[in-house]
Amino acid sequence: MKATITKITRPDGWDVLNADDPRVLAMRRGAKGRPWLFSLDPDHPAIRTTLNEGGRASTVIDGWISVLAPGSHAALVPLLDVPVTLAGISRNNTLNALASTSAALAVGIPADAVIRGLRTFVLDEDSNPGRANLYELDGRVVVLDYAHNEAGLQGMIEVCRGLCAKPGEVWLSFGTAGDRTDEILHGLGYTAARGADHVAVAELLHYLRGRDREELVARLRAGAIDGGAANVPVFEDELRALKWMLRSSRPADVVAVAALVQRQEIFRHLRKAGAARVGPRRVRQLVRRAAAARKR
């Protein structure tokens, strides 16, 4: 279905494609417009091929979001100055920034305006609720993200690890809808347990979608146990799971909740508890602190 767009692009238009996703990259074969690829790897073979054919590409070179055209290379903005990348630790959001850069430039938005947008768009509950919203509370970093599938959960864990300074630990609550396959449910639990030090299941009772409640929880817990979790408590909702993690964790820990339903309730709880939003400058400090701790 998504490939349909590439088949109706005008020949003088641009098809912006993720070169790091083989299925998306394959759309290039049937695309009508000119190719504009984006990738985290500046040496991606598809980028070289695209440039040789007169296309363009966006990538990261020496820590800068950069745009490549045949015979030219323009460094636009450092990743550290692009808030959505969380100082470069979020691969998913770095790809999102590359995609946005490519699409904006492709439709003719001036580079200065694109750079300004990259520098000023932030991940907070006002601009982008439920997408890597960060807070600090009692020495803990709290991460709130939608993380509704395995890839999203992996991305959330990547952010948590990038923010967590040893000896801190990562606490994670997760859940999903009941209409996922058994394999997906097991995989979510497994991914959570492999990435976090402590995990909990937060039920989504309005999203059972025909599956038995106890069976859904059992499959998520089984995946987590197979992933190495010794204890997998279950809570009726996301807010209860968050409260348990805040009580059980310690200063320097990172507490993450995959919030699909109770984002507003969680925002209110954090504000009432005195949590402070984590802005771009503080994110850079936390990332540097965590990186330094890993080297010790």
C-alpha positions as CSV (number, residue, x, y, z in Angstrom):
1,M,0.0,0.0,0.0
2,K,2.7,2.5,1.0
3,A,4.6,1.8,-2.3
4,T,1.6,3.2,-4.2
5,I,2.8,6.8,-3.5
6,T,6.1,6.1,-5.2
7,K,4.3,4.9,-8.3
8,I,2.3,8.1,-8.8
9,T,5.1,10.6,-8.1
10,R,5.8,12.9,-11.0
11,P,9.0,12.2,-12.9
12,D,10.5,15.5,-11.9
13,G,9.5,14.9,-8.2
14,W,11.4,13.1,-5.5
15,D,10.7,9.7,-3.8
16,V,12.2,9.8,-0.3
17,L,13.1,6.3,0.8
18,N,14.7,4.7,3.9
19,A,17.7,2.9,2.6
20,D,18.1,1.1,6.0
21,D,14.8,-0.7,5.5
22,P,15.2,-3.3,2.7
23,R,11.5,-3.4,2.0
24,V,11.3,0.4,1.6
25,L,14.5,0.4,-0.4
26,A,13.0,-2.1,-2.8
27,M,10.3,0.4,-3.6
28,R,12.9,2.2,-5.6
29,R,12.6,-0.3,-8.4
30,G,9.0,0.8,-9.2
31,A,9.3,4.5,-8.3
32,K,8.4,7.1,-10.9
33,G,10.2,10.0,-9.3
34,R,13.9,10.7,-8.7
35,P,15.3,8.8,-5.7
36,W,16.3,10.6,-2.5
37,L,17.6,8.1,0.1
38,F,18.3,8.5,3.7
39,S,20.4,6.3,5.9
40,L,22.5,6.3,9.1
41,D,25.4,4.8,7.1
42,P,27.1,7.3,4.8
43,D,28.8,4.4,3.0
44,H,25.6,2.6,2.2
45,P,26.0,1.0,-1.3
46,A,22.6,2.2,-2.3
47,I,23.6,5.8,-1.6
48,R,26.6,5.4,-3.9
49,T,24.4,4.0,-6.6
50,T,21.7,6.7,-6.2
51,L,24.3,9.5,-6.4
52,N,25.8,7.9,-9.5
53,E,22.3,8.0,-11.1
54,G,21.8,11.6,-10.2
55,G,19.8,11.2,-7.1
56,R,20.4,12.6,-3.6
57,A,20.8,11.3,-0.1
58,S,20.7,12.4,3.5
59,T,22.9,10.8,6.1
60,V,25.1,11.5,9.2
61,I,28.7,12.3,8.6
62,D,31.1,13.1,11.5
63,G,28.1,13.8,13.7
64,W,26.3,16.1,11.3
65,I,23.1,15.7,9.4
66,S,24.4,16.0,5.8
67,V,22.9,16.1,2.4
68,L,24.7,14.5,-0.6
69,A,24.2,15.3,-4.3
70,P,26.4,14.2,-7.2
71,G,29.7,15.9,-6.6
72,S,28.7,17.8,-3.5
73,H,28.3,17.4,0.3
74,A,26.4,19.9,2.5
75,A,26.7,19.6,6.3
76,L,23.5,21.1,7.8
77,V,23.4,20.7,11.5
78,P,25.1,18.7,14.3
79,L,23.1,15.9,15.8
80,L,23.8,17.3,19.2
81,D,21.7,20.4,18.1
82,V,18.7,18.4,16.9
83,P,16.6,17.7,20.0
84,V,14.5,14.9,18.5
85,T,17.7,12.7,18.2
86,L,18.2,13.0,22.0
87,A,21.9,14.0,21.5
88,G,22.2,11.2,18.9
89,I,21.3,8.3,21.1
90,S,18.0,7.6,19.4
91,R,18.5,5.8,16.1
92,N,14.8,5.9,15.3
93,N,14.5,9.6,15.8
94,T,17.7,10.3,13.9
95,L,16.1,8.4,11.0
96,N,13.0,10.5,11.4
97,A,15.1,13.7,11.3
98,L,16.8,12.5,8.1
99,A,13.5,11.7,6.5
100,S,12.1,15.1,7.5
101,T,15.1,16.8,6.2
102,S,15.0,15.0,2.9
103,A,11.3,15.5,2.4
104,A,11.4,19.2,3.3
105,L,14.3,20.0,1.0
106,A,12.7,17.9,-1.8
107,V,9.6,20.0,-1.9
108,G,11.7,23.2,-2.0
109,I,11.7,24.4,1.6
110,P,14.9,26.5,2.1
111,A,17.8,24.9,3.9
112,D,17.8,27.6,6.5
113,A,14.2,26.9,7.4
114,V,14.9,23.2,7.6
115,I,17.8,23.7,9.9
116,R,15.7,26.0,12.1
117,G,13.0,23.4,12.3
118,L,15.5,20.7,13.2
119,R,17.0,22.9,16.0
120,T,13.8,24.0,17.5
121,F,11.3,21.0,17.4
122,V,11.4,19.3,20.8
123,L,10.1,16.1,22.3
124,D,7.8,17.3,25.1
125,E,4.3,16.7,26.2
126,D,3.2,19.9,24.3
127,S,4.9,19.4,21.0
128,N,4.9,15.7,20.7
129,P,3.1,14.0,23.6
130,G,4.0,10.3,24.2
131,R,7.1,10.4,22.0
132,A,10.3,10.1,24.1
133,N,9.1,12.6,26.7
134,L,11.7,12.9,29.4
135,Y,11.5,14.0,33.0
136,E,13.6,14.0,36.1
137,L,12.2,13.1,39.5
138,D,14.0,12.4,42.7
139,G,17.3,11.6,40.9
140,R,15.6,9.4,38.3
141,V,15.1,10.0,34.6
142,V,11.6,9.1,33.5
143,V,10.9,8.2,29.9
144,L,7.4,8.2,28.4
145,D,7.0,6.7,24.9
146,Y,4.3,5.2,22.8
147,A,6.5,2.1,22.0
148,H,3.5,0.0,20.7
149,N,5.5,-2.6,18.8
150,E,8.8,-4.5,19.1
151,A,10.7,-1.9,17.0
152,G,9.4,0.9,19.1
153,L,10.2,-1.0,22.3
154,Q,13.8,-1.5,21.1
155,G,14.1,2.1,20.3
156,M,12.8,3.1,23.7
157,I,15.3,0.7,25.4
158,E,18.1,2.2,23.3
159,V,17.2,5.7,24.6
160,C,17.1,4.4,28.2
161,R,20.5,2.8,27.9
162,G,21.9,6.0,26.4
163,L,20.6,8.0,29.4
164,C,21.5,5.5,32.2
165,A,24.8,6.1,34.0
166,K,26.3,3.2,35.8
167,P,25.5,1.9,38.4
168,G,22.0,3.0,37.5
169,E,19.5,0.4,36.2
170,V,16.7,0.5,33.7
171,W,13.1,-0.1,34.7
172,L,10.5,-0.7,32.0
173,S,6.8,-1.3,31.9
174,F,5.1,-2.4,28.7
175,G,1.9,-3.7,27.3
176,T,0.1,-4.1,24.0
177,A,-3.3,-4.9,22.4
178,G,-4.7,-8.4,22.3
179,D,-4.9,-8.7,18.5
180,R,-1.2,-9.2,18.1
181,T,0.0,-12.7,17.1
182,D,1.3,-15.1,19.8
183,E,4.8,-14.7,18.4
184,I,4.6,-10.9,18.6
185,L,3.4,-11.0,22.2
186,H,6.2,-13.3,23.2
187,G,8.7,-11.2,21.3
188,L,7.6,-8.0,23.1
189,G,8.2,-9.6,26.5
190,Y,11.5,-11.0,25.4
191,T,12.7,-7.7,24.0
192,A,11.7,-5.9,27.2
193,A,13.6,-8.3,29.4
194,R,16.7,-8.4,27.3
195,G,16.9,-4.6,27.3
196,A,15.9,-3.6,30.8
197,D,17.1,-4.7,34.2
198,H,13.5,-4.8,35.6
199,V,10.3,-5.2,33.7
200,A,6.6,-5.1,34.5
201,V,3.5,-5.7,32.4
202,A,0.9,-2.9,32.3
203,E,-2.5,-4.2,31.1
204,L,-4.5,-2.4,28.4
205,L,-8.0,-3.7,29.4
206,H,-9.8,-1.7,26.7
207,Y,-7.6,-3.2,24.0
208,L,-8.0,-6.9,24.6
209,R,-9.7,-7.1,21.2
210,G,-11.2,-10.6,21.7
211,R,-8.2,-12.2,23.5
212,D,-8.6,-13.5,27.0
213,R,-7.0,-11.2,29.5
214,E,-5.1,-13.8,31.4
215,E,-3.8,-15.4,28.2
216,L,-2.5,-12.0,27.0
217,V,-0.6,-11.4,30.2
218,A,0.7,-15.0,30.3
219,R,2.2,-14.6,26.8
220,L,3.9,-11.3,27.6
221,R,5.2,-12.7,30.9
222,A,6.5,-15.9,29.2
223,G,8.5,-13.8,26.7
224,A,10.0,-11.7,29.5
225,I,10.9,-14.8,31.5
226,D,12.5,-16.4,28.4
227,G,14.4,-13.1,28.1
228,G,15.9,-13.5,31.6
229,A,13.5,-11.7,33.8
230,A,13.2,-13.3,37.2
231,N,10.2,-11.3,38.4
232,V,7.5,-9.8,36.1
233,P,4.8,-8.1,38.1
234,V,1.5,-7.3,36.4
235,F,-0.5,-4.0,36.9
236,E,-4.0,-3.1,35.9
237,D,-2.8,0.0,34.0
238,E,0.2,2.0,33.0
239,L,0.0,4.6,35.9
240,R,0.0,1.8,38.5
241,A,3.0,0.3,36.9
242,L,4.8,3.7,36.8
243,K,4.1,4.3,40.5
244,W,5.5,0.9,41.4
245,M,8.7,1.5,39.4
246,L,9.2,4.9,41.0
247,R,8.8,3.4,44.5
248,S,11.1,0.5,43.7
249,S,13.9,2.2,41.8
250,R,16.7,4.3,43.1
251,P,18.4,7.6,42.2
252,A,20.4,7.3,39.0
253,D,18.0,4.8,37.6
254,V,16.0,5.3,34.4
255,V,12.3,4.5,34.7
256,A,10.4,4.0,31.4
257,V,6.7,3.4,30.7
258,A,5.3,2.4,27.3
259,A,2.2,4.6,27.5
260,L,-0.5,3.9,25.0
261,V,-3.6,4.8,27.0
262,Q,-2.8,6.9,30.1
263,R,-0.4,9.6,28.8
264,Q,-2.4,12.5,30.2
265,E,-2.9,10.8,33.6
266,I,0.9,10.1,33.7
267,F,1.7,13.7,32.8
268,R,-0.6,15.0,35.6
269,H,1.0,12.5,38.1
270,L,4.5,13.6,37.2
271,R,3.6,17.3,37.5
272,K,2.0,16.7,40.8
273,A,5.0,14.8,42.1
274,G,7.3,17.7,41.1
275,A,9.0,16.2,38.1
276,A,11.0,18.5,35.9
277,R,10.9,18.3,32.1
278,V,14.3,17.4,30.5
279,G,15.1,19.9,27.8
280,P,17.8,19.5,25.0
281,R,20.6,21.0,27.1
282,R,20.0,18.7,30.0
283,V,19.7,15.7,27.6
284,R,23.2,16.4,26.3
285,Q,24.5,16.5,29.9
286,L,22.8,13.2,30.8
287,V,24.1,11.5,27.6
288,R,27.6,12.7,28.3
289,R,27.4,11.6,31.9
290,A,26.2,8.1,30.9
291,A,28.9,7.8,28.2
292,A,31.6,8.8,30.6
293,A,30.4,6.2,33.2
294,R,30.5,3.4,30.6
295,K,34.2,4.2,30.0
296,R,35.2,3.9,33.6
